[in-house]
Amino acid sequence: MDPPGYNCFVDRDKMDAAVQDMGPKELSCTEPQELKQLARQGYWARSYTLRGKVYQRLIRDIPCRTVTPDASVYSDIVGKIVGKHSDSSLPLPEFVDNTQVPSYCLNPRGEGAVRKILLCIANQFPDVSFCPALPAVVALLLHYSTDEAQCFENTCRILACNDPSRKLVDQSFLAFESSCMTFGDLVNKYCQAAHKLMVAVSEDVLQVYADWQRWLFGELPLSHFARVFDVFLVEGYKVLYRVALAILKFFHKVRAGQPPESDSVKQDIRAFVRDIAKTVSPEKLLEKAFAIRLFSRKEIQLLQMANEKALKQKGITVKQKRQFVHLAVHAENFHSEIVSVKEMRDIWSWVPERFALCQPLLLFSSLQHGYSLTRFYLQCEGHEPTLLLIKTTQKEVCGAYLSTDWSERNKFGGKVGFFGTGECFVFRLQPEVQRYEWVVIKHPELTKPVSSEAPAAPSPPCRPVSSDPADRLSPFLAARHFNLPSKTESMFMAGGNDCLIVGGGGGQALYIDGDLNRGRTGHCDTFNNQPLCSENFLIAAVEAWGFQDPDTQ
């Protein structure tokens, strides 16, 4: 029988079999790698008692601020803060953003205790301004706490973690919003079929991705969320991205080709997650999550920093509406000789989310500026990133997203040298749509991240490139972060007086001559692509587009 102290907040009649005592009662492991494997395998998931012991141990080992509120603080303040309110009528703190407390099989005493604990946390952590994940965290920890004070202390330790490399929960709107953008970037790279579906069926794809934390902290059933939390406490925030990506993959698999169940794909995903136990077990969910070969923790941190910087530059630090991806390309003021508004919106859905905040700005058009590579460089320099579009005389359309300012070519003393980052990609639109990203994204086994270099601030988005080197120390997916077997996997973009090249190694994804008259395309190692159009082609039109912050128009 379960110790009564662990179950004082739980409605036993509602408890799922997955969290009953059927497993081992002790854990002797101390090695981090072994603990990681046991967490993934669900070693303590079948024992209610052991899970409680492991949670206490893992949370106790979190490095925290010197002054972190503990159980005694809760005992001192709870009476003053709650006053004469009944537990069920207590308001929730503003930082939960109207998030409801998930029941997680709690009895009325447990549901009231969650509200009391959240109010006391708000009192002790005035710097926590936006944290909609916290009700779910408190509700789960209450299962494995002897009393409210212990649950309060454990939650405080999660919030007070001071290890900069170990992010646990978002505590401000800026952090939350940049995490949503980062998740959108990861979907774009690792769930391309699901992303294509989201773009097709949703009015606002970024609003769908902004819901990703709710899938985990609130919609997931208790049995699934507890298994995710087991691994999260051992491995950290990256696990959350993995599981949310897995959810989206399963949703796409189940719903692809079927009519939507409601007018909102956002609501459809929520309903799917609530009922996920009907189709996906906790074990299958985690298996799918860990089958995704994500970027290193460092690269995700750099991406998060880049997204956060983009939001700061737009003045977004508190909850407010922002420009979303599909709205950035307006039919009334967009004109291209090469692509339609719909095609440009499709391309915009592929670009990193910090640049999807911007609007397309025509920098160069061969029909306006002439067929001159020199003029192309002149028009593009000072802008980062840029979008290259090509239309052939056979009406084929292809192009490339190029992460780095073309002025970087001047560092090679007139010779053709490659530069850029792993965010570059090439694509074709006509006769059919296909995108090819950096080969390392789909084949991370080609490399392993370099751990010796500390993360630094990426270059600013939507602006002319800064001359301050401090702004450009370490962009996301810079090739130097990776141990690559050869340089052919990182030949992103190059430019000389006589030619422009995108992709190298074993061939070139795009080669354009200095007169912007002829070109060729073929397989290259950097993007592992098929030819983007006829292998040798004549050019009808070339355009280069920049990314303009709407606030600067």
C-alpha positions as CSV (number, residue, x, y, z in Angstrom):
1,M,0.0,0.0,0.0
2,D,1.2,3.5,-0.7
3,P,2.4,5.6,2.2
4,P,-0.5,7.8,3.2
5,G,1.7,10.9,3.3
6,Y,2.2,10.6,-0.4
7,N,-1.5,10.3,-1.2
8,C,-3.0,12.9,1.1
9,F,-3.8,15.2,-1.9
10,V,-4.8,12.5,-4.3
11,D,-8.2,11.0,-5.2
12,R,-7.3,7.3,-5.1
13,D,-10.4,6.3,-7.1
14,K,-9.2,8.4,-10.0
15,M,-5.6,7.2,-10.0
16,D,-4.4,5.6,-13.2
17,A,-2.8,2.1,-12.9
18,A,0.3,3.6,-14.5
19,V,1.2,5.4,-11.2
20,Q,0.5,2.6,-8.7
21,D,3.2,0.8,-6.7
22,M,4.3,-2.1,-8.9
23,G,8.0,-1.6,-9.3
24,P,11.3,-1.3,-7.4
25,K,11.4,0.6,-4.1
26,E,15.0,1.8,-4.1
27,L,17.5,3.4,-6.5
28,S,21.2,3.1,-5.8
29,C,22.4,4.6,-9.1
30,T,24.6,7.8,-8.8
31,E,26.3,8.0,-12.2
32,P,24.6,10.7,-14.4
33,Q,24.7,8.6,-17.6
34,E,23.1,5.6,-15.9
35,L,20.5,7.8,-14.3
36,K,19.7,9.2,-17.7
37,Q,19.1,5.8,-19.1
38,L,17.0,4.7,-16.2
39,A,14.8,7.8,-16.5
40,R,14.3,7.1,-20.2
41,Q,13.5,3.5,-19.5
42,G,10.9,4.4,-16.9
43,Y,12.7,2.6,-14.0
44,W,10.9,4.4,-11.3
45,A,7.7,5.1,-13.3
46,R,6.0,1.9,-12.1
47,S,6.6,2.7,-8.4
48,Y,4.7,5.6,-6.9
49,T,6.9,5.4,-3.8
50,L,10.2,5.3,-5.7
51,R,9.2,8.1,-8.0
52,G,8.6,10.3,-5.0
53,K,12.0,9.5,-3.5
54,V,13.8,10.1,-6.9
55,Y,12.0,13.5,-7.3
56,Q,13.2,14.6,-3.9
57,R,16.7,13.6,-4.7
58,L,16.9,15.1,-8.1
59,I,15.3,18.4,-7.0
60,R,17.6,18.5,-3.9
61,D,20.6,18.3,-6.2
62,I,19.5,21.3,-8.4
63,P,22.1,24.2,-7.9
64,C,20.1,27.2,-6.5
65,R,20.5,30.7,-5.5
66,T,22.0,31.2,-2.0
67,V,18.6,32.4,-0.7
68,T,15.9,30.1,-1.9
69,P,12.6,29.9,0.0
70,D,12.2,26.6,1.8
71,A,9.4,24.7,3.6
72,S,9.7,26.9,6.7
73,V,9.1,30.0,4.7
74,Y,5.9,28.6,3.4
75,S,4.7,27.8,6.9
76,D,5.4,31.4,7.9
77,I,3.6,33.1,5.0
78,V,0.8,30.9,3.9
79,G,-1.7,32.0,6.5
80,K,-1.1,35.7,5.8
81,I,-1.4,35.3,2.1
82,V,-4.4,33.0,2.0
83,G,-6.3,34.8,4.7
84,K,-9.9,33.7,5.2
85,H,-10.4,32.6,1.6
86,S,-11.5,29.0,1.0
87,D,-8.9,27.1,-1.0
88,S,-11.2,26.6,-4.0
89,S,-12.0,30.3,-4.3
90,L,-8.4,31.5,-4.2
91,P,-7.4,33.5,-7.3
92,L,-4.4,32.3,-9.4
93,P,-1.4,34.6,-9.8
94,E,-1.2,36.7,-12.9
95,F,2.0,35.0,-14.1
96,V,0.0,31.8,-14.9
97,D,-1.8,33.8,-17.7
98,N,-5.2,32.3,-17.1
99,T,-3.9,28.7,-17.2
100,Q,-6.1,26.4,-15.3
101,V,-4.8,24.0,-12.7
102,P,-4.8,20.4,-14.3
103,S,-6.6,18.0,-12.0
104,Y,-4.1,15.2,-12.3
105,C,-6.3,13.0,-10.1
106,L,-6.0,15.5,-7.2
107,N,-8.8,15.6,-4.7
108,P,-10.4,19.0,-3.6
109,R,-7.8,19.4,-0.9
110,G,-5.0,18.9,-3.5
111,E,-6.6,21.3,-6.0
112,G,-6.8,24.0,-3.3
113,A,-3.3,23.3,-2.2
114,V,-2.0,24.1,-5.7
115,R,-3.6,27.5,-5.6
116,K,-2.1,28.2,-2.1
117,I,1.3,27.2,-3.2
118,L,1.2,29.3,-6.4
119,L,0.1,32.4,-4.5
120,C,3.0,31.9,-2.0
121,I,5.4,31.5,-4.9
122,A,4.2,34.7,-6.4
123,N,4.9,36.4,-3.1
124,Q,8.5,35.1,-2.9
125,F,9.4,35.4,-6.6
126,P,8.3,38.9,-7.8
127,D,10.6,38.5,-10.7
128,V,8.6,35.7,-12.2
129,S,6.2,37.6,-14.5
130,F,5.1,34.9,-16.9
131,C,5.1,31.1,-16.2
132,P,2.0,29.3,-17.5
133,A,3.7,25.9,-17.0
134,L,3.9,26.3,-13.2
135,P,0.3,25.0,-12.2
136,A,1.1,21.7,-13.9
137,V,4.5,21.4,-12.2
138,V,3.0,22.1,-8.8
139,A,0.1,19.7,-9.3
140,L,2.4,16.9,-10.3
141,L,4.9,17.5,-7.4
142,L,2.0,17.6,-5.0
143,H,1.6,13.9,-5.7
144,Y,5.0,13.2,-4.4
145,S,5.1,15.6,-1.4
146,T,4.4,14.9,2.2
147,D,2.8,18.3,2.6
148,E,2.2,21.6,0.9
149,A,5.4,23.1,2.4
150,Q,7.6,20.4,0.8
151,C,5.9,20.9,-2.6
152,F,6.5,24.6,-2.2
153,E,10.2,24.1,-1.5
154,N,10.6,21.7,-4.4
155,T,8.9,24.1,-6.8
156,C,11.0,27.0,-5.5
157,R,14.2,25.0,-6.2
158,I,13.2,24.5,-9.8
159,L,12.5,28.3,-10.2
160,A,15.7,29.3,-8.4
161,C,18.1,27.1,-10.4
162,N,21.2,29.2,-11.0
163,D,23.1,27.0,-13.4
164,P,23.2,29.0,-16.7
165,S,23.5,25.8,-18.7
166,R,20.5,24.2,-17.1
167,K,17.3,26.0,-18.1
168,L,14.2,24.5,-16.5
169,V,11.1,26.7,-16.9
170,D,10.5,30.0,-18.6
171,Q,9.7,32.8,-16.1
172,S,9.1,35.8,-18.3
173,F,7.1,36.5,-21.4
174,L,10.3,37.3,-23.3
175,A,11.7,33.8,-22.5
176,F,8.4,32.1,-23.2
177,E,7.9,33.8,-26.5
178,S,11.5,33.1,-27.7
179,S,11.0,29.5,-26.7
180,C,7.9,29.4,-28.9
181,M,9.9,30.8,-31.8
182,T,12.7,28.3,-31.2
183,F,10.1,25.5,-31.2
184,G,8.8,26.8,-34.5
185,D,12.3,26.8,-35.9
186,L,12.8,23.2,-34.8
187,V,9.5,22.1,-36.3
188,N,10.6,23.7,-39.5
189,K,13.7,21.6,-39.6
190,Y,12.7,18.3,-38.0
191,C,9.0,18.0,-38.8
192,Q,8.7,19.3,-42.3
193,A,5.6,17.3,-43.2
194,A,3.8,18.5,-40.1
195,H,5.0,22.0,-40.7
196,K,3.7,22.0,-44.2
197,L,0.3,20.8,-42.9
198,M,0.2,23.5,-40.3
199,V,1.0,26.2,-42.9
200,A,-1.8,24.9,-45.1
201,V,-4.6,24.6,-42.5
202,S,-3.9,27.3,-40.0
203,E,-4.4,31.0,-40.4
204,D,-1.5,31.7,-38.1
205,V,1.1,29.0,-37.8
206,L,3.1,30.7,-35.1
207,Q,0.0,30.9,-32.9
208,V,-0.2,27.1,-33.2
209,Y,3.4,26.7,-32.2
210,A,3.0,29.2,-29.4
211,D,0.7,26.5,-27.8
212,W,3.5,23.9,-27.5
213,Q,4.1,24.2,-23.8
214,R,0.4,23.9,-23.1
215,W,0.4,20.5,-24.9
216,L,2.9,19.3,-22.2
217,F,1.9,21.3,-19.2
218,G,-1.8,20.8,-19.0
219,E,-3.2,18.8,-21.9
220,L,-1.0,15.6,-21.6
221,P,-2.7,13.0,-19.3
222,L,-1.0,12.5,-15.9
223,S,0.6,9.1,-16.9
224,H,2.3,10.7,-20.0
225,F,3.2,14.0,-18.3
226,A,4.8,12.2,-15.3
227,R,7.0,10.1,-17.6
228,V,8.1,13.3,-19.4
229,F,8.8,15.0,-16.1
230,D,10.9,12.0,-15.0
231,V,13.3,12.6,-17.9
232,F,13.0,16.4,-17.7
233,L,14.4,16.5,-14.2
234,V,17.4,14.5,-15.3
235,E,18.1,16.0,-18.7
236,G,16.5,19.5,-18.7
237,Y,14.6,21.7,-21.0
238,K,15.7,20.1,-24.3
239,V,13.5,17.1,-23.4
240,L,10.4,19.3,-23.7
241,Y,11.3,20.3,-27.3
242,R,11.8,16.6,-28.1
243,V,8.4,15.5,-26.7
244,A,6.5,18.4,-28.3
245,L,8.1,17.6,-31.7
246,A,7.1,13.9,-31.2
247,I,3.5,15.0,-30.4
248,L,3.3,17.0,-33.6
249,K,4.7,14.0,-35.6
250,F,2.1,11.7,-34.1
251,F,-0.7,14.3,-34.8
252,H,0.4,14.6,-38.4
253,K,0.5,10.8,-38.8
254,V,-3.0,10.4,-37.3
255,R,-4.7,13.4,-39.0
256,A,-2.9,13.7,-42.4
257,G,-5.4,13.3,-45.1
258,Q,-8.4,13.6,-42.8
259,P,-10.7,16.6,-42.6
260,P,-10.2,18.8,-39.5
261,E,-12.3,18.0,-36.5
262,S,-12.9,21.7,-35.8
263,D,-12.3,25.1,-37.4
264,S,-9.1,25.4,-35.5
265,V,-6.0,23.2,-35.9
266,K,-4.9,24.6,-32.5
267,Q,-8.0,23.1,-30.8
268,D,-7.5,19.9,-32.8
269,I,-4.0,19.4,-31.5
270,R,-5.1,20.1,-27.9
271,A,-7.9,17.5,-28.2
272,F,-5.4,15.0,-29.7
273,V,-3.0,15.5,-26.8
274,R,-5.8,15.2,-24.2
275,D,-6.8,11.8,-25.8
276,I,-3.3,10.7,-26.7
277,A,-3.5,7.6,-24.5
278,K,-5.9,6.1,-27.0
279,T,-3.2,6.0,-29.7
280,V,0.2,6.6,-28.1
281,S,1.6,5.1,-24.9
282,P,4.0,7.1,-22.8
283,E,6.8,4.7,-23.9
284,K,6.0,5.3,-27.6
285,L,5.9,9.0,-27.1
286,L,9.4,9.1,-25.5
287,E,10.8,6.6,-28.0
288,K,9.7,8.9,-30.8
289,A,11.0,11.9,-29.0
290,F,14.5,10.5,-28.5
291,A,14.6,9.2,-32.1
292,I,14.8,12.8,-33.2
293,R,18.5,13.8,-33.6
294,L,18.3,17.4,-32.3
295,F,21.0,20.1,-32.4
296,S,23.3,20.2,-29.4
297,R,22.2,22.0,-26.3
298,K,24.6,24.8,-27.2
299,E,23.2,25.3,-30.6
300,I,19.6,25.4,-29.2
301,Q,20.9,28.0,-26.7
302,L,22.3,30.1,-29.5
303,L,19.0,29.9,-31.4
304,Q,17.1,30.9,-28.3
305,M,19.4,33.8,-27.7
306,A,19.0,35.0,-31.3
307,N,15.2,34.8,-31.0
308,E,15.2,36.6,-27.7
309,K,17.4,39.3,-29.2
310,A,15.0,39.8,-32.1
311,L,12.1,40.2,-29.7
312,K,14.0,42.7,-27.6
313,Q,14.8,44.8,-30.7
314,K,11.1,44.9,-31.5
315,G,10.4,46.1,-27.9
316,I,8.6,42.8,-27.0
317,T,9.4,42.1,-23.3
318,V,5.8,41.8,-22.0
319,K,2.8,40.1,-23.4
320,Q,1.6,41.7,-26.6
321,K,0.7,40.8,-30.1
322,R,3.5,40.5,-32.7
323,Q,3.8,40.2,-36.4
324,F,3.3,36.6,-37.5
325,V,4.7,34.7,-40.4
326,H,1.9,34.6,-42.8
327,L,1.0,38.2,-42.2
328,A,4.5,39.4,-43.1
329,V,3.8,39.1,-46.9
330,H,1.0,41.5,-47.8
331,A,-0.7,41.0,-51.1
332,E,-1.4,44.7,-51.6
333,N,2.3,45.8,-51.4
334,F,4.2,42.7,-52.6
335,H,5.2,42.4,-56.2
336,S,7.7,40.0,-57.7
337,E,8.4,39.1,-61.3
338,I,9.3,35.5,-60.2
339,V,7.0,34.3,-57.4
340,S,3.4,34.9,-56.4
341,V,2.3,36.1,-53.0
342,K,1.3,32.5,-52.0
343,E,4.7,31.2,-53.1
344,M,6.5,33.9,-51.1
345,R,4.4,33.1,-48.1
346,D,5.5,29.4,-48.4
347,I,9.1,30.5,-48.6
348,W,8.6,32.8,-45.5
349,S,7.3,29.8,-43.6
350,W,10.7,28.2,-44.1
351,V,12.9,31.0,-42.8
352,P,14.0,31.2,-39.2
353,E,11.3,32.7,-37.0
354,R,13.3,35.7,-35.9
355,F,13.3,36.8,-39.5
356,A,9.7,35.9,-40.1
357,L,9.0,38.9,-37.9
358,C,10.1,41.0,-40.8
359,Q,8.6,41.9,-44.2
360,P,10.2,41.2,-47.6
361,L,12.2,44.1,-49.1
362,L,13.2,43.9,-52.7
363,L,16.9,44.7,-52.9
364,F,17.8,43.7,-56.5
365,S,15.8,42.9,-59.6
366,S,17.6,42.0,-62.9
367,L,14.7,43.6,-64.7
368,Q,15.1,46.9,-62.8
369,H,18.9,47.0,-62.1
370,G,20.2,45.1,-65.1
371,Y,21.9,41.7,-65.5
372,S,25.1,42.5,-63.5
373,L,26.6,40.5,-60.6
374,T,28.5,43.6,-59.5
375,R,25.2,45.5,-59.2
376,F,23.7,42.5,-57.4
377,Y,26.4,42.6,-54.7
378,L,26.1,46.4,-54.4
379,Q,22.4,46.2,-53.8
380,C,22.7,43.3,-51.3
381,E,25.7,44.4,-49.2
382,G,24.7,45.5,-45.7
383,H,21.7,43.2,-45.5
384,E,21.7,39.9,-43.7
385,P,20.1,37.5,-44.4
386,T,19.0,37.6,-48.1
387,L,16.7,35.5,-50.3
388,L,17.9,34.7,-53.8
389,L,15.2,33.9,-56.5
390,I,15.9,32.7,-60.0
391,K,13.5,32.1,-62.9
392,T,14.8,30.3,-66.0
393,T,13.8,30.7,-69.6
394,Q,12.0,27.4,-69.2
395,K,9.9,29.0,-66.4
396,E,11.5,26.9,-63.7
397,V,11.8,28.7,-60.3
398,C,14.5,28.0,-57.7
399,G,16.5,29.9,-55.1
400,A,18.3,30.0,-51.8
401,Y,18.0,31.5,-48.3
402,L,21.5,32.9,-47.5
403,S,22.3,33.6,-43.9
404,T,25.3,36.0,-44.3
405,D,26.0,39.4,-45.8
406,W,27.5,39.2,-49.2
407,S,30.2,41.6,-48.1
408,E,31.9,38.6,-46.4
409,R,33.2,37.6,-49.8
410,N,35.7,40.6,-49.7
411,K,37.7,38.8,-46.9
412,F,39.1,36.4,-49.5
413,G,41.2,39.0,-51.4
414,G,39.4,38.6,-54.7
415,K,39.4,34.8,-54.6
416,V,36.3,32.7,-54.4
417,G,35.9,31.6,-50.8
418,F,32.9,30.0,-49.0
419,F,31.2,31.5,-46.0
420,G,27.7,31.5,-44.4
421,T,26.1,29.2,-41.7
422,G,24.0,26.1,-41.5
423,E,20.8,28.1,-41.6
424,C,21.3,28.5,-45.4
425,F,19.1,26.3,-47.6
426,V,18.2,25.9,-51.3
427,F,14.9,25.2,-52.9
428,R,12.8,24.9,-56.0
429,L,9.2,26.0,-56.5
430,Q,8.5,25.1,-60.1
431,P,7.8,22.5,-61.4
432,E,7.4,21.2,-57.9
433,V,8.2,22.4,-54.4
434,Q,11.3,21.0,-52.6
435,R,13.6,22.4,-50.0
436,Y,17.1,21.1,-49.1
437,E,18.7,22.1,-45.8
438,W,22.2,21.7,-44.5
439,V,23.1,18.0,-44.7
440,V,24.2,18.0,-41.0
441,I,20.6,18.7,-39.9
442,K,19.3,15.4,-41.3
443,H,22.6,13.5,-40.8
444,P,24.0,14.7,-37.4
445,E,26.1,11.5,-37.3
446,L,28.4,13.3,-39.8
447,T,29.6,15.5,-36.9
448,K,29.6,16.1,-33.2
449,P,29.5,19.6,-31.7
450,V,32.6,21.3,-30.4
451,S,32.1,21.9,-26.7
452,S,35.1,24.1,-26.0
453,E,33.6,27.3,-27.4
454,A,31.2,29.2,-25.2
455,P,28.0,30.5,-26.7
456,A,28.0,34.2,-27.7
457,A,25.5,36.6,-29.1
458,P,24.3,36.0,-32.7
459,S,24.1,38.8,-35.2
460,P,21.1,41.1,-34.9
461,P,18.1,40.3,-37.1
462,C,16.3,42.5,-39.7
463,R,18.9,45.2,-39.6
464,P,21.9,46.2,-41.7
465,V,24.9,44.3,-40.4
466,S,26.7,45.9,-37.4
467,S,30.4,46.7,-37.7
468,D,30.8,45.9,-34.0
469,P,32.5,42.4,-33.9
470,A,30.9,41.8,-30.5
471,D,27.5,41.5,-32.3
472,R,28.8,38.8,-34.6
473,L,30.9,36.5,-32.5
474,S,29.1,33.2,-32.8
475,P,26.0,32.8,-35.1
476,F,23.7,29.9,-34.8
477,L,24.9,26.8,-36.7
478,A,28.3,28.3,-37.6
479,A,30.5,25.5,-39.1
480,R,33.2,26.1,-36.6
481,H,31.0,24.8,-33.8
482,F,31.2,21.3,-35.4
483,N,33.8,18.7,-36.0
484,L,33.2,18.1,-39.7
485,P,35.1,15.4,-41.6
486,S,35.9,17.9,-44.4
487,K,35.1,21.4,-45.6
488,T,32.7,20.1,-48.3
489,E,29.9,19.8,-45.8
490,S,30.1,23.6,-45.0
491,M,30.5,25.3,-48.3
492,F,27.4,27.4,-48.0
493,M,27.8,30.5,-50.3
494,A,30.6,32.1,-52.2
495,G,31.0,35.1,-54.6
496,G,33.6,36.4,-56.9
497,N,33.6,39.0,-59.7
498,D,32.8,36.3,-62.3
499,C,30.4,34.0,-60.5
500,L,28.1,33.4,-57.5
501,I,28.0,29.9,-55.9
502,V,25.6,28.4,-53.4
503,G,26.5,25.0,-52.0
504,G,29.7,23.1,-52.7
505,G,31.5,19.8,-52.4
506,G,31.2,17.3,-55.2
507,G,29.3,19.9,-57.3
508,Q,27.3,23.1,-56.8
509,A,23.7,23.6,-55.9
510,L,23.7,26.8,-57.8
511,Y,26.3,28.5,-60.0
512,I,25.5,31.8,-61.7
513,D,27.9,33.6,-64.1
514,G,28.9,37.3,-63.8
515,D,26.5,38.4,-66.5
516,L,23.5,36.8,-64.7
517,N,22.9,35.1,-68.0
518,R,23.7,31.4,-67.5
519,G,23.7,29.0,-64.6
520,R,24.0,25.4,-63.7
521,T,22.8,23.2,-60.8
522,G,23.6,19.8,-59.5
523,H,24.2,17.7,-56.4
524,C,26.4,19.2,-53.7
525,D,27.7,17.7,-50.4
526,T,26.6,20.8,-48.3
527,F,22.9,20.4,-49.0
528,N,22.8,16.8,-50.4
529,N,20.3,18.1,-53.0
530,Q,19.0,17.1,-56.4
531,P,19.3,19.6,-59.3
532,L,17.1,22.5,-58.6
533,C,16.1,22.9,-62.2
534,S,17.5,22.0,-65.6
535,E,21.2,21.3,-64.9
536,N,22.3,24.0,-67.4
537,F,19.9,26.8,-67.7
538,L,19.5,30.3,-69.1
539,I,18.3,33.0,-66.7
540,A,15.1,35.0,-67.4
541,A,15.1,36.9,-64.1
542,V,17.0,37.2,-60.8
543,E,15.8,38.8,-57.6
544,A,17.3,39.3,-54.2
545,W,15.1,40.1,-51.2
546,G,16.0,41.4,-47.7
547,F,14.1,41.3,-44.4
548,Q,12.7,44.6,-43.3
549,D,11.5,45.3,-39.8
550,P,8.0,46.7,-40.1
551,D,8.8,49.3,-37.5
552,T,11.5,50.9,-39.8
553,Q,9.2,51.4,-42.8
